[in-house]
Amino acid sequence: MHQGTPEHPERVANCQEDAAACRYMKSMAHAGKIAYYECGAIGQHGIVSGSPKGKEYFDQFRTSRLGTLFVEGKYVNNCVDHSDSATYWVLLGEYGVSLQDIGGDGTNLPKVEKANETKFAGQRVVRNVTIDGLTIDLQGKIYNATSGIWQPIGLMSVKPAQCTLNLAVKRAKIGDLPLGVNAAKGSVRIE
């Protein structure tokens, strides 16, 4: 465990400020009277530690007021510390960890926390994406060293690189752009 111990589970961020209240809530959850989902440090060590770093990367979010708030809200150690958002990602259940992956009894076993950290870090995340209507206006060519030919440029970047993307595109107008997945896991299907 990054924080807390089995003997003192209240010694975690956002809980130790009022340890007596936290201890009480966890005891009520352990007795089955309430549901208490302890995320532990999966936000910090799964989301923040594994996220991209640097001003250049985070400046791309400044295209909206919400994006600017995201960047400026808690920028530390050369990245946005959005560890507190782990709760929201868990509630959405679409980013590798859901409530089913966390016990509702207030416990947070080390092996469970580590597994959820790994899921948040993107090690096993799979995204199935469908785009309905895509037009790519080809401008220029790029040399493909693998095939030894110049081919039309059409690039799409998916982050994090360890994420598996299965992309299906409906009603696509892509000209003679070749399909392929380079340096990423997943598939591209044009319907």
GUBALO-580590 format. One record per residue: residue in three letters; z, x, y of N, C-alpha, C in turn. Coordinates in nm, 3 decimals, padded with zeros to 5 digits. Layout:
GUBALO-580590
+------+---------+---------+---------+---------+---------+---------+---------+---------+---------+
! nupa !     n_w !     n_u !     n_v !    ca_w !    ca_u !    ca_v !     c_w !     c_u !     c_v !
+------+---------+---------+---------+---------+---------+---------+---------+---------+---------+
!  ALA !       Z !       X !       Y !       Z !       X !       Y !       Z !       X !       Y !
...
+------+---------+---------+---------+---------+---------+---------+---------+---------+---------+
end
This chain:
GUBALO-580590
+------+---------+---------+---------+---------+---------+---------+---------+---------+---------+
! nupa !     n_w !     n_u !     n_v !    ca_w !    ca_u !    ca_v !     c_w !     c_u !     c_v !
+------+---------+---------+---------+---------+---------+---------+---------+---------+---------+
!  MET !  00.000 !  00.085 ! -00.118 !  00.000 !  00.000 !  00.000 !  00.000 !  00.089 !  00.124 !
!  HIS ! -00.079 !  00.049 !  00.223 ! -00.081 !  00.123 !  00.349 !  00.042 !  00.089 !  00.433 !
!  GLN !  00.091 ! -00.033 !  00.419 !  00.206 ! -00.078 !  00.497 !  00.296 ! -00.161 !  00.406 !
!  GLY !  00.423 ! -00.163 !  00.439 !  00.518 ! -00.240 !  00.359 !  00.541 ! -00.177 !  00.223 !
!  THR !  00.639 ! -00.231 !  00.154 !  00.669 ! -00.188 !  00.017 !  00.705 ! -00.314 ! -00.061 !
!  PRO !  00.705 ! -00.308 ! -00.192 !  00.748 ! -00.426 ! -00.268 !  00.890 ! -00.469 ! -00.231 !
!  GLU !  00.976 ! -00.371 ! -00.198 !  01.114 ! -00.404 ! -00.160 !  01.122 ! -00.460 ! -00.017 !
!  HIS !  01.032 ! -00.414 !  00.071 !  01.031 ! -00.457 !  00.211 !  00.890 ! -00.497 !  00.253 !
!  PRO !  00.842 ! -00.611 !  00.203 !  00.706 ! -00.652 !  00.237 !  00.688 ! -00.692 !  00.383 !
!  GLU !  00.798 ! -00.709 !  00.455 !  00.788 ! -00.748 !  00.596 !  00.755 ! -00.628 !  00.685 !
!  ARG !  00.757 ! -00.509 !  00.633 !  00.730 ! -00.389 !  00.713 !  00.580 ! -00.364 !  00.724 !
!  VAL !  00.512 ! -00.461 !  00.782 !  00.368 ! -00.451 !  00.805 !  00.340 ! -00.488 !  00.950 !
!  ALA !  00.227 ! -00.442 !  01.002 !  00.188 ! -00.476 !  01.138 !  00.187 ! -00.627 !  01.155 !
!  ASN !  00.223 ! -00.674 !  01.270 !  00.227 ! -00.816 !  01.305 !  00.337 ! -00.893 !  01.231 !
!  CYS !  00.421 ! -00.824 !  01.159 !  00.530 ! -00.890 !  01.088 !  00.662 ! -00.823 !  01.123 !
!  GLN !  00.660 ! -00.692 !  01.137 !  00.785 ! -00.619 !  01.159 !  00.850 ! -00.648 !  01.294 !
!  GLU !  00.774 ! -00.704 !  01.389 !  00.832 ! -00.736 !  01.519 !  00.941 ! -00.842 !  01.507 !
!  ASP !  00.927 ! -00.930 !  01.408 !  01.032 ! -01.028 !  01.379 !  01.049 ! -01.031 !  01.227 !
!  ALA !  01.103 ! -00.922 !  01.177 !  01.112 ! -00.902 !  01.032 !  01.192 ! -01.012 !  00.962 !
!  ALA !  01.298 ! -01.063 !  01.027 !  01.380 ! -01.167 !  00.963 !  01.298 ! -01.294 !  00.942 !
!  ALA !  01.221 ! -01.332 !  01.043 !  01.137 ! -01.452 !  01.030 !  01.029 ! -01.431 !  00.925 !
!  CYS !  00.971 ! -01.313 !  00.923 !  00.867 ! -01.283 !  00.826 !  00.924 ! -01.283 !  00.684 !
!  ARG !  01.039 ! -01.222 !  00.667 !  01.105 ! -01.219 !  00.536 !  01.131 ! -01.362 !  00.488 !
!  TYR !  01.178 ! -01.447 !  00.581 !  01.205 ! -01.587 !  00.547 !  01.076 ! -01.658 !  00.504 !
!  MET !  00.969 ! -01.641 !  00.580 !  00.842 ! -01.707 !  00.547 !  00.791 ! -01.661 !  00.411 !
!  LYS !  00.802 ! -01.531 !  00.385 !  00.757 ! -01.480 !  00.255 !  00.844 ! -01.531 !  00.140 !
!  SER !  00.973 ! -01.547 !  00.165 !  01.061 ! -01.600 !  00.060 !  01.027 ! -01.747 !  00.032 !
!  MET !  00.993 ! -01.822 !  00.136 !  00.952 ! -01.963 !  00.118 !  00.820 ! -01.970 !  00.039 !
!  ALA !  00.730 ! -01.878 !  00.067 !  00.603 ! -01.874 ! -00.006 !  00.627 ! -01.836 ! -00.152 !
!  HIS !  00.713 ! -01.738 ! -00.172 !  00.745 ! -01.695 ! -00.308 !  00.808 ! -01.808 ! -00.389 !
!  ALA !  00.885 ! -01.895 ! -00.322 !  00.948 ! -02.010 ! -00.388 !  00.850 ! -02.127 ! -00.406 !
!  GLY !  00.728 ! -02.111 ! -00.354 !  00.628 ! -02.216 ! -00.369 !  00.638 ! -02.329 ! -00.268 !
!  LYS !  00.717 ! -02.312 ! -00.163 !  00.736 ! -02.418 ! -00.063 !  00.626 ! -02.419 !  00.043 !
!  ILE !  00.565 ! -02.304 !  00.066 !  00.453 ! -02.293 !  00.160 !  00.351 ! -02.196 !  00.103 !
!  ALA !  00.233 ! -02.196 !  00.159 !  00.132 ! -02.095 !  00.124 !  00.131 ! -01.990 !  00.235 !
!  TYR !  00.141 ! -01.865 !  00.198 !  00.141 ! -01.754 !  00.293 !  00.048 ! -01.648 !  00.237 !
!  TYR ! -00.063 ! -01.624 !  00.305 ! -00.163 ! -01.528 !  00.259 ! -00.146 ! -01.398 !  00.336 !
!  GLU ! -00.102 ! -01.295 !  00.269 ! -00.080 ! -01.163 !  00.330 ! -00.204 ! -01.077 !  00.311 !
!  CYS ! -00.277 ! -01.054 !  00.420 ! -00.398 ! -00.971 !  00.415 ! -00.365 ! -00.822 !  00.408 !
!  GLY ! -00.245 ! -00.783 !  00.453 ! -00.209 ! -00.642 !  00.453 ! -00.297 ! -00.564 !  00.549 !
!  ALA ! -00.336 ! -00.446 !  00.509 ! -00.415 ! -00.358 !  00.595 ! -00.564 ! -00.362 !  00.563 !
!  ILE ! -00.610 ! -00.469 !  00.497 ! -00.752 ! -00.472 !  00.460 ! -00.842 ! -00.476 !  00.582 !
!  GLY ! -00.794 ! -00.532 !  00.692 ! -00.875 ! -00.531 !  00.814 ! -00.889 ! -00.391 !  00.868 !
!  GLN ! -00.778 ! -00.320 !  00.878 ! -00.782 ! -00.184 !  00.933 ! -00.859 ! -00.089 !  00.843 !
!  HIS ! -00.826 ! -00.089 !  00.715 ! -00.883 !  00.012 !  00.626 ! -01.014 ! -00.033 !  00.560 !
!  GLY ! -01.041 ! -00.162 !  00.560 ! -01.166 ! -00.209 !  00.503 ! -01.272 ! -00.233 !  00.608 !
!  ILE ! -01.233 ! -00.291 !  00.722 ! -01.330 ! -00.321 !  00.827 ! -01.341 ! -00.206 !  00.926 !
!  VAL ! -01.231 ! -00.169 !  00.989 ! -01.236 ! -00.071 !  01.097 ! -01.270 !  00.069 !  01.048 !
!  SER ! -01.200 !  00.117 !  00.946 ! -01.225 !  00.253 !  00.899 ! -01.367 !  00.269 !  00.844 !
!  GLY ! -01.421 !  00.163 !  00.790 ! -01.556 !  00.171 !  00.733 ! -01.667 !  00.132 !  00.830 !
!  SER ! -01.632 !  00.101 !  00.954 ! -01.734 !  00.054 !  01.049 ! -01.802 !  00.170 !  01.121 !
!  PRO ! -01.920 !  00.143 !  01.178 ! -01.988 !  00.246 !  01.258 ! -01.901 !  00.288 !  01.376 !
!  LYS ! -01.926 !  00.407 !  01.427 ! -01.848 !  00.461 !  01.538 ! -01.941 !  00.496 !  01.654 !
!  GLY ! -01.884 !  00.502 !  01.773 ! -01.955 !  00.553 !  01.888 ! -01.997 !  00.450 !  01.989 !
!  LYS ! -01.996 !  00.492 !  02.116 ! -02.032 !  00.406 !  02.228 ! -02.175 !  00.352 !  02.215 !
!  GLU ! -02.266 !  00.439 !  02.172 ! -02.407 !  00.398 !  02.161 ! -02.422 !  00.278 !  02.067 !
!  TYR ! -02.353 !  00.282 !  01.954 ! -02.361 !  00.171 !  01.858 ! -02.304 !  00.043 !  01.919 !
!  PHE ! -02.185 !  00.051 !  01.978 ! -02.119 ! -00.070 !  02.026 ! -02.179 ! -00.125 !  02.154 !
!  ASP ! -02.251 ! -00.043 !  02.230 ! -02.316 ! -00.095 !  02.352 ! -02.421 ! -00.201 !  02.321 !
!  GLN ! -02.473 ! -00.204 !  02.199 ! -02.573 ! -00.306 !  02.165 ! -02.516 ! -00.448 !  02.165 !
!  PHE ! -02.384 ! -00.461 !  02.161 ! -02.320 ! -00.592 !  02.164 ! -02.307 ! -00.648 !  02.305 !
!  ARG ! -02.336 ! -00.568 !  02.404 ! -02.317 ! -00.607 !  02.544 ! -02.428 ! -00.699 !  02.597 !
!  THR ! -02.499 ! -00.765 !  02.510 ! -02.605 ! -00.857 !  02.553 ! -02.552 ! -00.996 !  02.588 !
!  SER ! -02.425 ! -01.020 !  02.562 ! -02.364 ! -01.149 !  02.595 ! -02.220 ! -01.125 !  02.640 !
!  ARG ! -02.162 ! -01.226 !  02.700 ! -02.023 ! -01.216 !  02.743 ! -01.931 ! -01.200 !  02.622 !
!  LEU ! -01.959 ! -01.275 !  02.514 ! -01.878 ! -01.265 !  02.393 ! -01.889 ! -01.124 !  02.334 !
!  GLY ! -02.009 ! -01.070 !  02.330 ! -02.028 ! -00.935 !  02.279 ! -01.955 ! -00.832 !  02.362 !
!  THR ! -01.955 ! -00.851 !  02.493 ! -01.884 ! -00.759 !  02.583 ! -01.733 ! -00.767 !  02.560 !
!  LEU ! -01.681 ! -00.889 !  02.542 ! -01.538 ! -00.905 !  02.511 ! -01.503 ! -00.836 !  02.379 !
!  PHE ! -01.593 ! -00.848 !  02.282 ! -01.572 ! -00.783 !  02.151 ! -01.558 ! -00.632 !  02.169 !
!  VAL ! -01.648 ! -00.573 !  02.247 ! -01.647 ! -00.428 !  02.265 ! -01.529 ! -00.382 !  02.348 !
!  GLU ! -01.497 ! -00.454 !  02.453 ! -01.394 ! -00.408 !  02.546 ! -01.253 ! -00.453 !  02.508 !
!  GLY ! -01.242 ! -00.547 !  02.416 ! -01.111 ! -00.603 !  02.382 ! -01.013 ! -00.504 !  02.324 !
!  LYS ! -01.056 ! -00.418 !  02.237 ! -00.965 ! -00.327 !  02.169 ! -01.043 ! -00.205 !  02.119 !
!  TYR ! -01.100 ! -00.130 !  02.212 ! -01.181 ! -00.013 !  02.177 ! -01.090 !  00.110 !  02.167 !
!  VAL ! -01.068 !  00.157 !  02.046 ! -00.983 !  00.274 !  02.023 ! -01.046 !  00.362 !  01.915 !
!  ASN ! -01.018 !  00.491 !  01.922 ! -01.067 !  00.586 !  01.822 ! -01.218 !  00.577 !  01.801 !
!  ASN ! -01.291 !  00.563 !  01.912 ! -01.437 !  00.565 !  01.910 ! -01.500 !  00.446 !  01.838 !
!  CYS ! -01.425 !  00.335 !  01.825 ! -01.482 !  00.214 !  01.767 ! -01.399 !  00.093 !  01.809 !
!  VAL ! -01.452 ! -00.025 !  01.780 ! -01.380 ! -00.148 !  01.809 ! -01.281 ! -00.172 !  01.696 !
!  ASP ! -01.154 ! -00.189 !  01.732 ! -01.052 ! -00.217 !  01.631 ! -01.043 ! -00.369 !  01.616 !
!  HIS ! -01.122 ! -00.420 !  01.524 ! -01.120 ! -00.565 !  01.499 ! -01.049 ! -00.595 !  01.368 !
!  SER ! -00.944 ! -00.516 !  01.341 ! -00.869 ! -00.537 !  01.217 ! -00.803 ! -00.674 !  01.213 !
!  ASP ! -00.760 ! -00.724 !  01.329 ! -00.696 ! -00.856 !  01.331 ! -00.793 ! -00.966 !  01.291 !
!  SER ! -00.921 ! -00.940 !  01.303 ! -01.020 ! -01.042 !  01.267 ! -01.033 ! -01.061 !  01.117 !
!  ALA ! -00.968 ! -00.976 !  01.038 ! -00.976 ! -00.990 !  00.892 ! -00.938 ! -01.131 !  00.849 !
!  THR ! -00.840 ! -01.189 !  00.915 ! -00.799 ! -01.325 !  00.881 ! -00.915 ! -01.423 !  00.895 !
!  TYR ! -00.991 ! -01.409 !  01.002 ! -01.104 ! -01.499 !  01.024 ! -01.213 ! -01.479 !  00.920 !
!  TRP ! -01.243 ! -01.352 !  00.889 ! -01.347 ! -01.325 !  00.789 ! -01.304 ! -01.382 !  00.653 !
!  VAL ! -01.174 ! -01.370 !  00.621 ! -01.124 ! -01.425 !  00.495 ! -01.138 ! -01.577 !  00.494 !
!  LEU ! -01.102 ! -01.642 !  00.604 ! -01.112 ! -01.788 !  00.610 ! -01.257 ! -01.835 !  00.597 !
!  LEU ! -01.350 ! -01.759 !  00.653 ! -01.491 ! -01.795 !  00.638 ! -01.537 ! -01.780 !  00.494 !
!  GLY ! -01.481 ! -01.681 !  00.424 ! -01.511 ! -01.662 !  00.282 ! -01.651 ! -01.614 !  00.253 !
!  GLU ! -01.721 ! -01.561 !  00.351 ! -01.860 ! -01.519 !  00.331 ! -01.879 ! -01.369 !  00.346 !
!  TYR ! -01.772 ! -01.294 !  00.361 ! -01.783 ! -01.152 !  00.389 ! -01.713 ! -01.065 !  00.286 !
!  GLY ! -01.716 ! -01.110 !  00.161 ! -01.662 ! -01.030 !  00.053 ! -01.522 ! -01.064 !  00.009 !
!  VAL ! -01.441 ! -01.123 !  00.097 ! -01.303 ! -01.158 !  00.063 ! -01.278 ! -01.303 !  00.107 !
!  SER ! -01.218 ! -01.381 !  00.020 ! -01.183 ! -01.519 !  00.054 ! -01.036 ! -01.543 !  00.017 !
!  LEU ! -00.986 ! -01.662 !  00.048 ! -00.847 ! -01.692 !  00.014 ! -00.820 ! -01.681 ! -00.136 !
!  GLN ! -00.924 ! -01.704 ! -00.217 ! -00.907 ! -01.692 ! -00.362 ! -00.877 ! -01.547 ! -00.404 !
!  ASP ! -00.907 ! -01.451 ! -00.317 ! -00.884 ! -01.311 ! -00.348 ! -00.745 ! -01.263 ! -00.304 !
!  ILE ! -00.670 ! -01.350 ! -00.237 ! -00.538 ! -01.315 ! -00.184 ! -00.438 ! -01.419 ! -00.236 !
!  GLY ! -00.327 ! -01.373 ! -00.289 ! -00.226 ! -01.467 ! -00.338 ! -00.162 ! -01.544 ! -00.225 !
!  GLY ! -00.137 ! -01.672 ! -00.244 ! -00.075 ! -01.756 ! -00.142 !  00.077 ! -01.753 ! -00.143 !
!  ASP !  00.133 ! -01.661 ! -00.222 !  00.279 ! -01.657 ! -00.234 !  00.343 ! -01.548 ! -00.147 !
!  GLY !  00.270 ! -01.494 ! -00.052 !  00.324 ! -01.395 !  00.040 !  00.322 ! -01.253 ! -00.012 !
!  THR !  00.279 ! -01.233 ! -00.136 !  00.274 ! -01.096 ! -00.190 !  00.139 ! -01.034 ! -00.159 !
!  ASN !  00.135 ! -00.904 ! -00.166 !  00.013 ! -00.830 ! -00.146 !  00.021 ! -00.704 ! -00.233 !
!  LEU ! -00.013 ! -00.721 ! -00.359 ! -00.002 ! -00.610 ! -00.453 ! -00.099 ! -00.498 ! -00.415 !
!  PRO ! -00.059 ! -00.373 ! -00.434 ! -00.145 ! -00.260 ! -00.397 ! -00.285 ! -00.269 ! -00.457 !
!  LYS ! -00.297 ! -00.308 ! -00.584 ! -00.430 ! -00.313 ! -00.646 ! -00.515 ! -00.423 ! -00.584 !
!  VAL ! -00.453 ! -00.534 ! -00.543 ! -00.526 ! -00.643 ! -00.477 ! -00.570 ! -00.600 ! -00.338 !
!  GLU ! -00.479 ! -00.536 ! -00.266 ! -00.513 ! -00.488 ! -00.131 ! -00.628 ! -00.388 ! -00.137 !
!  LYS ! -00.625 ! -00.295 ! -00.230 ! -00.731 ! -00.194 ! -00.244 ! -00.864 ! -00.260 ! -00.279 !
!  ALA ! -00.862 ! -00.357 ! -00.369 ! -00.985 ! -00.427 ! -00.406 ! -01.043 ! -00.501 ! -00.286 !
!  ASN ! -00.959 ! -00.566 ! -00.207 ! -01.007 ! -00.639 ! -00.090 ! -01.054 ! -00.543 !  00.019 !
!  GLU ! -00.989 ! -00.430 !  00.034 ! -01.035 ! -00.327 !  00.127 ! -01.177 ! -00.285 !  00.092 !
!  THR ! -01.199 ! -00.258 ! -00.036 ! -01.330 ! -00.214 ! -00.083 ! -01.435 ! -00.321 ! -00.056 !
!  LYS ! -01.400 ! -00.446 ! -00.078 ! -01.495 ! -00.554 ! -00.051 ! -01.530 ! -00.560 !  00.096 !
!  PHE ! -01.430 ! -00.549 !  00.183 ! -01.455 ! -00.551 !  00.326 ! -01.536 ! -00.430 !  00.371 !
!  ALA ! -01.520 ! -00.318 !  00.305 ! -01.594 ! -00.198 !  00.343 ! -01.740 ! -00.210 !  00.305 !
!  GLY ! -01.778 ! -00.316 !  00.235 ! -01.919 ! -00.340 !  00.204 ! -01.966 ! -00.282 !  00.073 !
!  GLN ! -01.874 ! -00.232 ! -00.009 ! -01.916 ! -00.169 ! -00.133 ! -01.983 ! -00.267 ! -00.229 !
!  ARG ! -01.940 ! -00.391 ! -00.227 ! -01.995 ! -00.489 ! -00.321 ! -02.052 ! -00.612 ! -00.250 !
!  VAL ! -02.078 ! -00.601 ! -00.122 ! -02.124 ! -00.717 ! -00.047 ! -02.273 ! -00.740 ! -00.072 !
!  VAL ! -02.308 ! -00.864 ! -00.104 ! -02.447 ! -00.902 ! -00.124 ! -02.480 ! -01.014 ! -00.027 !
!  ARG ! -02.587 ! -00.999 !  00.046 ! -02.632 ! -01.102 !  00.139 ! -02.764 ! -01.158 !  00.089 !
!  ASN ! -02.769 ! -01.289 !  00.072 ! -02.892 ! -01.358 !  00.039 ! -02.937 ! -01.430 !  00.165 !
!  VAL ! -03.047 ! -01.384 !  00.224 ! -03.094 ! -01.434 !  00.353 ! -03.232 ! -01.494 !  00.338 !
!  THR ! -03.253 ! -01.611 !  00.401 ! -03.385 ! -01.673 !  00.406 ! -03.425 ! -01.687 !  00.552 !
!  ILE ! -03.544 ! -01.641 !  00.585 ! -03.599 ! -01.657 !  00.719 ! -03.715 ! -01.754 !  00.708 !
!  ASP ! -03.708 ! -01.861 !  00.786 ! -03.814 ! -01.962 !  00.783 ! -03.900 ! -01.944 !  00.907 !
!  GLY ! -04.016 ! -01.881 !  00.890 ! -04.107 ! -01.855 !  01.001 ! -04.086 ! -01.717 !  01.059 !
!  LEU ! -04.174 ! -01.624 !  01.026 ! -04.164 ! -01.487 !  01.076 ! -04.303 ! -01.439 !  01.111 !
!  THR ! -04.320 ! -01.390 !  01.232 ! -04.446 ! -01.331 !  01.274 ! -04.419 ! -01.189 !  01.319 !
!  ILE ! -04.492 ! -01.094 !  01.261 ! -04.481 ! -00.955 !  01.302 ! -04.616 ! -00.914 !  01.360 !
!  ASP ! -04.615 ! -00.878 !  01.489 ! -04.735 ! -00.830 !  01.556 ! -04.738 ! -00.679 !  01.537 !
!  LEU ! -04.827 ! -00.632 !  01.451 ! -04.830 ! -00.491 !  01.417 ! -04.886 ! -00.407 !  01.531 !
!  GLN ! -04.811 ! -00.307 !  01.571 ! -04.850 ! -00.215 !  01.677 ! -04.834 ! -00.073 !  01.627 !
!  GLY ! -04.940 ! -00.006 !  01.598 ! -04.932 !  00.133 !  01.555 ! -04.913 !  00.150 !  01.406 !
!  LYS ! -04.911 !  00.276 !  01.364 ! -04.894 !  00.308 !  01.222 ! -04.794 !  00.421 !  01.208 !
!  ILE ! -04.741 !  00.432 !  01.089 ! -04.646 !  00.537 !  01.058 ! -04.690 !  00.602 !  00.927 !
!  TYR ! -04.668 !  00.732 !  00.916 ! -04.707 !  00.804 !  00.795 ! -04.601 !  00.787 !  00.688 !
!  ASN ! -04.641 !  00.739 !  00.572 ! -04.551 !  00.721 !  00.459 ! -04.567 !  00.843 !  00.369 !
!  ALA ! -04.469 !  00.932 !  00.373 ! -04.477 !  01.057 !  00.297 ! -04.478 !  01.033 !  00.147 !
!  THR ! -04.417 !  00.924 !  00.102 ! -04.412 !  00.894 ! -00.041 ! -04.551 !  00.860 ! -00.095 !
!  SER ! -04.622 !  00.771 ! -00.023 ! -04.754 !  00.728 ! -00.068 ! -04.866 !  00.815 ! -00.012 !
!  GLY ! -04.836 !  00.893 !  00.093 ! -04.936 !  00.982 !  00.152 ! -05.039 !  00.910 !  00.237 !
!  ILE ! -05.002 !  00.792 !  00.290 ! -05.098 !  00.718 !  00.373 ! -05.031 !  00.674 !  00.504 !
!  TRP ! -05.118 !  00.645 !  00.604 ! -05.070 !  00.585 !  00.729 ! -05.068 !  00.435 !  00.707 !
!  GLN ! -04.961 !  00.370 !  00.744 ! -04.951 !  00.227 !  00.724 ! -04.895 !  00.160 !  00.849 !
!  PRO ! -04.916 !  00.027 !  00.863 ! -04.864 ! -00.045 !  00.980 ! -04.713 ! -00.036 !  00.989 !
!  ILE ! -04.664 ! -00.035 !  01.111 ! -04.519 ! -00.026 !  01.134 ! -04.458 ! -00.166 !  01.135 !
!  GLY ! -04.354 ! -00.186 !  01.062 ! -04.276 ! -00.309 !  01.065 ! -04.140 ! -00.276 !  01.008 !
!  LEU ! -04.046 ! -00.252 !  01.094 ! -03.916 ! -00.203 !  01.049 ! -03.808 ! -00.308 !  01.065 !
!  MET ! -03.718 ! -00.314 !  00.971 ! -03.601 ! -00.399 !  00.980 ! -03.485 ! -00.315 !  00.929 !
!  SER ! -03.379 ! -00.311 !  01.005 ! -03.263 ! -00.231 !  00.966 ! -03.146 ! -00.322 !  00.934 !
!  VAL ! -03.081 ! -00.299 !  00.823 ! -02.965 ! -00.378 !  00.783 ! -02.847 ! -00.283 !  00.768 !
!  LYS ! -02.737 ! -00.317 !  00.832 ! -02.616 ! -00.236 !  00.825 ! -02.504 ! -00.320 !  00.764 !
!  PRO ! -02.411 ! -00.267 !  00.693 ! -02.403 ! -00.128 !  00.653 ! -02.502 ! -00.096 !  00.543 !
!  ALA ! -02.536 !  00.030 !  00.530 ! -02.638 !  00.072 !  00.433 ! -02.598 !  00.038 !  00.290 !
!  GLN ! -02.467 !  00.032 !  00.262 ! -02.425 !  00.003 !  00.125 ! -02.430 ! -00.146 !  00.092 !
!  CYS ! -02.464 ! -00.229 !  00.190 ! -02.476 ! -00.373 !  00.168 ! -02.608 ! -00.401 !  00.095 !
!  THR ! -02.606 ! -00.490 ! -00.001 ! -02.726 ! -00.530 ! -00.072 ! -02.784 ! -00.653 ! -00.003 !
!  LEU ! -02.911 ! -00.645 !  00.037 ! -02.977 ! -00.756 !  00.105 ! -03.089 ! -00.808 !  00.018 !
!  ASN ! -03.084 ! -00.936 ! -00.015 ! -03.193 ! -01.003 ! -00.084 ! -03.255 ! -01.096 !  00.019 !
!  LEU ! -03.376 ! -01.061 !  00.066 ! -03.440 ! -01.132 !  00.175 ! -03.559 ! -01.212 !  00.125 !
!  ALA ! -03.561 ! -01.340 !  00.159 ! -03.676 ! -01.426 !  00.129 ! -03.731 ! -01.474 !  00.263 !
!  VAL ! -03.863 ! -01.464 !  00.280 ! -03.927 ! -01.505 !  00.405 ! -04.029 ! -01.614 !  00.375 !
!  LYS ! -04.014 ! -01.728 !  00.444 ! -04.106 ! -01.840 !  00.429 ! -04.199 ! -01.843 !  00.550 !
!  ARG ! -04.321 ! -01.888 !  00.530 ! -04.420 ! -01.902 !  00.637 ! -04.433 ! -01.773 !  00.719 !
!  ALA ! -04.460 ! -01.663 !  00.648 ! -04.469 ! -01.534 !  00.715 ! -04.611 ! -01.501 !  00.756 !
!  LYS ! -04.625 ! -01.442 !  00.874 ! -04.753 ! -01.390 !  00.923 ! -04.728 ! -01.243 !  00.952 !
!  ILE ! -04.763 ! -01.160 !  00.853 ! -04.732 ! -01.018 !  00.867 ! -04.856 ! -00.930 !  00.855 !
!  GLY ! -04.974 ! -00.989 !  00.854 ! -05.096 ! -00.909 !  00.845 ! -05.100 ! -00.828 !  00.718 !
!  ASP ! -05.141 ! -00.701 !  00.730 ! -05.150 ! -00.616 !  00.611 ! -05.029 ! -00.523 !  00.598 !
!  LEU ! -04.916 ! -00.567 !  00.652 ! -04.793 ! -00.489 !  00.641 ! -04.748 ! -00.485 !  00.495 !
!  PRO ! -04.732 ! -00.365 !  00.438 ! -04.686 ! -00.357 !  00.299 ! -04.537 ! -00.392 !  00.290 !
!  LEU ! -04.499 ! -00.452 !  00.178 ! -04.359 ! -00.486 !  00.156 ! -04.288 ! -00.372 !  00.086 !
!  GLY ! -04.163 ! -00.361 !  00.114 ! -04.086 ! -00.260 !  00.045 ! -03.946 ! -00.250 !  00.100 !
!  VAL ! -03.860 ! -00.193 !  00.021 ! -03.723 ! -00.169 !  00.061 ! -03.700 ! -00.020 !  00.046 !
!  ASN ! -03.670 !  00.045 !  00.157 ! -03.647 !  00.190 !  00.153 ! -03.504 !  00.220 !  00.193 !
!  ALA ! -03.439 !  00.307 !  00.120 ! -03.303 !  00.352 !  00.149 ! -03.206 !  00.237 !  00.164 !
!  ALA ! -03.227 !  00.131 !  00.088 ! -03.137 !  00.016 !  00.090 ! -03.143 ! -00.052 ! -00.046 !
!  LYS ! -03.041 ! -00.130 ! -00.076 ! -03.039 ! -00.203 ! -00.203 ! -03.082 ! -00.346 ! -00.178 !
!  GLY ! -03.157 ! -00.405 ! -00.270 ! -03.193 ! -00.544 ! -00.257 ! -03.341 ! -00.568 ! -00.282 !
!  SER ! -03.388 ! -00.684 ! -00.235 ! -03.527 ! -00.720 ! -00.259 ! -03.583 ! -00.793 ! -00.137 !
!  VAL ! -03.716 ! -00.790 ! -00.125 ! -03.786 ! -00.864 ! -00.020 ! -03.888 ! -00.952 ! -00.091 !
!  ARG ! -03.885 ! -01.082 ! -00.060 ! -03.977 ! -01.176 ! -00.124 ! -04.044 ! -01.259 ! -00.014 !
!  ILE ! -04.175 ! -01.262 ! -00.012 ! -04.251 ! -01.344 !  00.083 ! -04.296 ! -01.469 !  00.010 !
!  GLU ! -04.257 ! -01.586 !  00.062 ! -04.293 ! -01.713 ! -00.003 ! -04.406 ! -01.780 !  00.073 !
+------+---------+---------+---------+---------+---------+---------+---------+---------+---------+
end
